[in-house]
Amino acid sequence: MGTFVVSVGSDMASARIWHVCDGEQQMERVETLTGAPRSTFRRNDHVLTFFPDSRVAVAERRESFGLFPNLLQSGDASIARFYNLRAAGHERVAGFETDVVQLRPRDKLRFAYKIWTEKKTGLVVKLQTLDVHGQVLEQAAFSELQLDVPVSMARLSQMMGNTEGYQVETPDLVKTTAAAEGWALKAPVPGFQPMSGYRRSVASTAEGRHDSTLQWIFSDGLATVSLFLEDFDPRRHVQPGAQALGATHTLTRRIGDWWLTAVGEVPQQTLQVFAQALERR
């Protein structure tokens, strides 16, 4: 249980998190402390997010790989293949003694990281994403943390199940593969492995068609990249572009009759490599 803060430049957001695991099931509650009120509950891969202002609750399935503070828990061998790891001493974070390591990429397709892990549990308690000059692009850290606090799974389950007064929405989400949807990469992007794929309905057009978007997710064990593919719509997809917010970059581009939106915690050139390798089959 603890409070964690994410900072990007001068912007800062904080949330309160409760986490419990009984060996078979994991439950989590995240309560935002800044911005619009929002409570997110997760039981394994089932997620329910409450939006009090609109009285809407969104139910979905979501995999948790690559999410802070679950980094370095996957044992992904590609981390050692594509990052140089160096011990960087010991520091106290949120009152806990931590080991500090630096991970520097072996190529230009990923950012560097500085990671603080609690000595006894190995829990990541602070993470910095760094650019090629060593400047901090983004930081996530616990400002207050309590380990081994008895968090009631039954209580969290009860709160998650209490949707009275909320309109529960369930996005039309179907697990699929890129190959089944007719997409492939002409060449793999070094270090990034395909993790999963989903097809979701996004809108009903005036002509009565129901549009859908394919999300294809990749990870190198630390960073993730999502490729969103949908039918090209000249009314919405005006021109290609690129954006950056902290460590998260976005690339939009037309590919034939389709529109690509690539998003990831990677340099812009990595998204360009993905876009150039993508092909319709």
C-alpha positions as CSV (number, residue, x, y, z in Angstrom):
1,M,0.0,0.0,0.0
2,G,1.4,3.4,-0.9
3,T,1.2,6.7,-2.7
4,F,3.1,7.0,-6.0
5,V,3.8,10.1,-8.0
6,V,4.5,10.4,-11.8
7,S,6.2,13.5,-13.1
8,V,6.7,14.6,-16.7
9,G,8.5,17.9,-16.9
10,S,6.6,20.3,-14.7
11,D,3.4,18.1,-14.8
12,M,2.8,15.8,-11.8
13,A,0.1,13.3,-11.0
14,S,-0.3,11.1,-7.9
15,A,-2.4,8.2,-6.9
16,R,-3.0,5.9,-3.9
17,I,-2.5,2.2,-4.5
18,W,-3.6,-0.9,-2.6
19,H,-2.3,-4.3,-3.7
20,V,-2.8,-7.8,-2.3
21,C,-1.9,-11.3,-3.5
22,D,-3.0,-14.7,-2.0
23,G,-0.8,-16.8,-4.2
24,E,-3.5,-17.5,-6.8
25,Q,-5.2,-14.2,-7.2
26,Q,-4.1,-10.6,-7.3
27,M,-6.2,-7.6,-6.5
28,E,-5.4,-3.9,-6.8
29,R,-7.1,-0.6,-6.2
30,V,-5.7,2.7,-7.6
31,E,-7.3,5.9,-6.5
32,T,-6.2,9.1,-8.4
33,L,-5.3,12.0,-6.1
34,T,-4.9,14.6,-8.9
35,G,-7.1,15.5,-11.8
36,A,-10.6,14.1,-12.3
37,P,-11.7,11.5,-9.7
38,R,-11.1,7.9,-10.9
39,S,-10.9,4.6,-9.1
40,T,-9.6,1.5,-10.8
41,F,-9.9,-2.0,-9.5
42,R,-8.1,-5.0,-11.0
43,R,-8.6,-8.7,-10.2
44,N,-6.0,-10.5,-12.2
45,D,-6.8,-9.4,-15.8
46,H,-10.3,-8.1,-15.0
47,V,-10.4,-4.3,-14.7
48,L,-13.2,-2.0,-13.6
49,T,-12.8,1.7,-13.6
50,F,-15.2,4.1,-11.9
51,F,-15.7,7.6,-13.1
52,P,-17.7,9.4,-10.3
53,D,-18.3,12.6,-12.2
54,S,-20.1,10.8,-15.1
55,R,-21.4,7.9,-13.0
56,V,-19.9,5.5,-15.5
57,A,-18.0,2.3,-14.8
58,V,-15.9,0.7,-17.6
59,A,-15.3,-3.0,-17.4
60,E,-12.5,-4.6,-19.5
61,R,-9.8,-7.2,-19.6
62,R,-6.2,-5.8,-19.5
63,E,-2.9,-7.6,-19.2
64,S,-0.5,-6.0,-16.7
65,F,2.9,-6.8,-18.2
66,G,5.4,-3.9,-18.3
67,L,3.5,-1.7,-15.9
68,F,5.3,0.1,-13.1
69,P,5.9,-1.2,-10.4
70,N,5.9,-4.6,-12.1
71,L,9.1,-4.0,-14.1
72,L,11.9,-6.5,-13.9
73,Q,9.5,-9.1,-12.6
74,S,9.1,-11.0,-15.9
75,G,12.5,-12.5,-16.2
76,D,12.6,-11.4,-19.8
77,A,16.0,-12.5,-21.3
78,S,15.8,-9.8,-23.9
79,I,16.5,-7.2,-21.2
80,A,20.1,-8.4,-20.9
81,R,20.5,-8.7,-24.6
82,F,19.5,-5.2,-25.4
83,Y,20.5,-3.3,-22.3
84,N,23.8,-2.9,-20.4
85,L,23.2,-3.2,-16.7
86,R,25.4,-1.5,-14.2
87,A,25.1,-1.3,-10.4
88,A,24.8,2.4,-9.3
89,G,25.0,2.1,-5.5
90,H,22.3,2.2,-2.7
91,E,19.8,4.9,-1.7
92,R,16.8,5.4,0.5
93,V,13.5,5.9,-1.2
94,A,10.2,6.4,0.8
95,G,12.1,5.2,3.9
96,F,13.3,1.9,2.4
97,E,16.9,0.9,1.5
98,T,17.2,0.3,-2.2
99,D,19.6,-1.1,-4.7
100,V,20.1,1.2,-7.7
101,V,20.9,0.0,-11.2
102,Q,21.3,1.7,-14.6
103,L,20.2,0.1,-17.8
104,R,21.7,1.7,-20.9
105,P,20.4,0.5,-24.3
106,R,22.8,-1.2,-26.8
107,D,21.1,0.5,-29.7
108,K,19.1,3.7,-30.5
109,L,15.7,2.0,-30.4
110,R,15.1,2.4,-26.7
111,F,15.6,4.7,-23.8
112,A,17.9,4.3,-20.8
113,Y,16.5,3.6,-17.3
114,K,17.6,4.2,-13.7
115,I,15.8,1.8,-11.3
116,W,15.6,1.7,-7.5
117,T,14.5,-1.7,-6.1
118,E,13.7,-2.4,-2.4
119,K,16.4,-4.6,-1.0
120,K,14.3,-7.4,0.6
121,T,11.5,-7.7,-1.9
122,G,13.0,-6.5,-5.2
123,L,9.9,-4.2,-5.6
124,V,10.6,-1.3,-8.0
125,V,10.0,1.8,-5.9
126,K,11.4,4.4,-8.2
127,L,12.0,4.6,-12.0
128,Q,13.5,7.2,-14.2
129,T,13.4,7.1,-18.0
130,L,16.4,8.9,-19.5
131,D,17.2,10.2,-23.0
132,V,20.5,9.8,-24.9
133,H,22.0,12.7,-23.0
134,G,21.0,11.3,-19.6
135,Q,18.3,13.8,-19.0
136,V,15.2,12.6,-17.2
137,L,12.2,12.3,-19.5
138,E,9.8,10.8,-16.9
139,Q,9.9,9.6,-13.3
140,A,7.6,7.4,-11.3
141,A,8.2,6.9,-7.6
142,F,6.6,6.0,-4.3
143,S,6.5,8.9,-2.0
144,E,5.1,6.8,0.8
145,L,5.0,3.0,1.0
146,Q,4.0,0.3,3.5
147,L,4.9,-3.3,2.9
148,D,3.2,-6.3,4.5
149,V,0.2,-4.2,5.5
150,P,-2.9,-6.5,5.8
151,V,-5.1,-5.4,2.8
152,S,-8.4,-7.3,2.7
153,M,-9.0,-9.0,-0.7
154,A,-12.7,-9.5,0.4
155,R,-13.1,-5.8,1.0
156,L,-11.5,-4.9,-2.3
157,S,-13.8,-7.4,-4.1
158,Q,-16.8,-5.9,-2.4
159,M,-15.9,-2.4,-3.5
160,M,-15.2,-3.6,-7.0
161,G,-18.6,-5.3,-7.2
162,N,-20.6,-2.3,-5.9
163,T,-21.7,-0.7,-9.1
164,E,-25.0,0.6,-7.8
165,G,-25.7,4.1,-9.3
166,Y,-23.2,3.5,-12.2
167,Q,-23.8,2.7,-15.8
168,V,-21.5,-0.2,-16.5
169,E,-20.0,-0.1,-20.0
170,T,-18.2,-3.1,-21.5
171,P,-16.2,-2.3,-24.6
172,D,-16.5,-4.8,-27.4
173,L,-13.0,-6.3,-27.1
174,V,-12.0,-9.6,-28.8
175,K,-8.6,-11.2,-28.4
176,T,-7.0,-11.9,-31.8
177,T,-3.7,-12.0,-33.6
178,A,-2.2,-9.7,-36.2
179,A,-2.0,-12.5,-38.7
180,A,-5.6,-13.4,-38.3
181,E,-6.4,-9.7,-39.0
182,G,-4.2,-9.7,-42.1
183,W,-1.1,-7.8,-40.7
184,A,2.5,-8.7,-40.3
185,L,6.0,-7.1,-40.0
186,K,8.3,-7.5,-43.0
187,A,11.1,-7.7,-40.5
188,P,11.1,-7.9,-36.6
189,V,12.1,-4.8,-34.7
190,P,15.1,-5.9,-32.6
191,G,14.3,-6.8,-29.0
192,F,10.5,-6.2,-29.3
193,Q,8.4,-9.3,-29.1
194,P,4.7,-9.5,-30.0
195,M,2.7,-9.9,-26.7
196,S,-1.0,-9.8,-27.6
197,G,-3.6,-8.4,-30.0
198,Y,-7.1,-7.1,-29.6
199,R,-9.9,-6.0,-31.9
200,R,-12.3,-3.4,-30.4
201,S,-15.3,-1.6,-31.7
202,V,-14.9,2.2,-31.6
203,A,-17.8,3.9,-33.3
204,S,-20.9,3.5,-35.4
205,T,-20.8,5.7,-38.5
206,A,-23.7,7.6,-40.0
207,E,-24.0,5.0,-42.7
208,G,-24.6,2.4,-40.0
209,R,-21.2,0.7,-40.2
210,H,-19.5,-0.4,-37.0
211,D,-15.8,0.6,-37.1
212,S,-13.2,-1.5,-35.3
213,T,-9.6,-1.0,-34.3
214,L,-6.8,-3.6,-34.0
215,Q,-4.3,-3.1,-31.2
216,W,-1.0,-5.1,-31.6
217,I,1.2,-4.9,-28.5
218,F,5.0,-5.4,-28.4
219,S,7.5,-5.3,-25.5
220,D,11.2,-5.6,-25.0
221,G,10.8,-6.4,-21.3
222,L,10.8,-2.8,-20.2
223,A,9.3,-0.6,-22.9
224,T,6.0,-1.3,-24.7
225,V,4.7,-0.3,-28.1
226,S,1.1,-0.5,-29.3
227,L,0.1,-0.3,-33.0
228,F,-3.5,0.7,-33.6
229,L,-4.9,0.0,-37.0
230,E,-8.2,1.1,-38.4
231,D,-9.9,1.9,-41.7
232,F,-8.8,5.2,-43.1
233,D,-11.4,8.0,-42.6
234,P,-10.6,11.3,-44.4
235,R,-13.0,13.1,-42.1
236,R,-10.9,12.2,-39.0
237,H,-7.5,11.3,-40.3
238,V,-6.3,14.6,-41.8
239,Q,-2.5,14.3,-41.9
240,P,0.3,12.2,-40.5
241,G,2.2,13.5,-37.5
242,A,4.4,12.9,-34.5
243,Q,4.1,13.9,-30.9
244,A,6.0,13.4,-27.6
245,L,5.0,13.7,-23.9
246,G,7.8,12.7,-21.6
247,A,9.0,9.3,-22.6
248,T,5.8,8.5,-24.6
249,H,5.9,9.1,-28.3
250,T,3.1,8.9,-30.9
251,L,3.2,8.5,-34.6
252,T,0.3,8.6,-37.1
253,R,0.4,7.6,-40.7
254,R,-1.7,6.4,-43.6
255,I,-0.9,2.9,-44.9
256,G,-3.0,2.3,-48.0
257,D,-6.7,2.1,-47.0
258,W,-5.7,2.0,-43.3
259,W,-4.6,4.5,-40.6
260,L,-1.9,3.7,-38.2
261,T,-1.4,5.2,-34.7
262,A,1.8,3.9,-33.0
263,V,2.3,4.7,-29.3
264,G,5.2,3.7,-27.1
265,E,7.7,4.6,-24.4
266,V,10.4,4.6,-27.1
267,P,12.3,7.1,-29.3
268,Q,10.4,8.4,-32.3
269,Q,12.7,6.5,-34.7
270,T,11.6,3.2,-33.1
271,L,8.0,3.9,-34.1
272,Q,9.1,4.8,-37.6
273,V,10.9,1.4,-37.8
274,F,7.6,-0.3,-36.8
275,A,5.6,1.7,-39.3
276,Q,8.1,1.0,-42.2
277,A,8.0,-2.8,-41.4
278,L,4.2,-3.0,-41.2
279,E,2.5,-4.6,-44.2
280,R,-0.9,-5.9,-45.2
281,R,-1.2,-9.5,-46.2
